[in-house]
Amino acid sequence: MSQVPDTLRYTQTHEWLRQEADGSITVGITDHAQAQLGDLVYVELPAVGKALTAGDACAVVESVKAAADVYAPLTGTVLAFNDALASAPELVNQDPYGEGWLLRVSGDLPPDTLDAAAYRALTESA
């Protein structure tokens, strides 16, 4: 069973979001998503300063099985990306909610995100 921390928000496309103390939003892919993809071998992330539009593809994760887009869960500007993933994409598999984070984005937490219970229900019904 996948880990679904109660403290995070989730999208229907399997991204997680965490509001930081400075107001920024950290984004990653869920444990469920990384498990479905398998061992990641490459992660392509947008540059700092790039404007994101909610729902648009903003990153690519490539595994031994397939490549998949990561969708921007909010509209905002990229404040930082996890440059450790360039040399160690497996961090997403090993620690998807910690060292495997993808982006930090300015903007507001979208109201249509799911809480942990709703995300668990989504993944269990798939």
N, C-alpha and C positions, 0 to 999 in steps of 0.2 A: 504494500500500500504506500502511496506517495505521501510525502510530508506536505502539510498545508498549515503553515504557522497562522495562528489566530490574529496576530498583530498586523498582518499585511492585507492589502486589497488585491483583487485579481480581475483579469479580463476574460472574456469568453474565448479569446485567442491564446490563452495560456501565458500571458505576461503577469508578473507580480509588480506591485508598486508599494513603496514605503515613503511616507512623508518624513523628511528630516527636520531637525530643529531649526535650520536656517530657511525653511520653507521649500527647499528644492525637493524633487521627487526622484528617488532611486528606482531604476527599472531593471528587471531581469526576467528570465524565463523560469517557469515553475519546475519543480521536481518532476511532475507528471510529464511535462514537455520534454525535458532532457532525457527522461527514461524512454519515451517513445522514439526519440531521435537516435539514441545509442551514443557511442563514443564520439565526442566532438573532435574534429581535426582542424577546424578553421572557424574563426569568427571575424566578420567584417562589421565594423562599427562606424557611425558617422563622426565627422570632425566636430571639435568644439566650435560653437558658434552657429552650427547648422540649425535652421528653423525646421521644426517638425510639425506635421499636421496630424491630428488624431486620426487613426485608421489607416494611414499610409505606411507602407513598408519603410523601416528605418535602419534595419540591420539584417545581416544574413548569418545563419549558423549552419555549418556544414558538418555532417557526421559521416561515418563509414557507410551509413545507409542512404542518406539523402541530404539535400540542402533545403533549408526552410527560411522564409522571411520572418522577421520579428516586426510586429506592427506597433507603431507609436500609440501608446495608450492615452496620450494627451497632446494637446497643441502647446508647443513651447520651444525653447532654445536649448540645445545641448550645452551643458555647463562643464561636463567632464565625461570621459569614457574610461573603461577599465583597460589600461594599456597592458596589464599583465596577461590578458587573454591572447595577445599577439604571439607570445612564446609558449603559453600554457592554456590552450582552449579547454583542456580537460578540467580546469577549475570549475566550469559550469556544471559538469557531471558530478564532481566531488563535493561541491558546496554551492548549490544554485542560489541560496538565499544569503550567502555571505561573500566569500572571495570570488564567486562567480557572477557577481553583479555585472550589468552591461553599461548602463548610462546613468548620468544624473542630469535632470532636465528642469528648467524653470517652468513654472506654471502651477495651475491649481489641480488638486486631486479631482478627477472626473467623478461626477455624482453617480454615473451608471456602472461603476465598478462593483464587483461582487465581494461580499465578506467571505470568510473562510468556509462557513457552513454551505453557502450557496455554491462556492467553487467545488467543494467536495461532492456535492450533489451533481454538479455538471460532469465531473470526471467519472463518477460512479455510474452515470446513466449512459456514458459513451461506449 
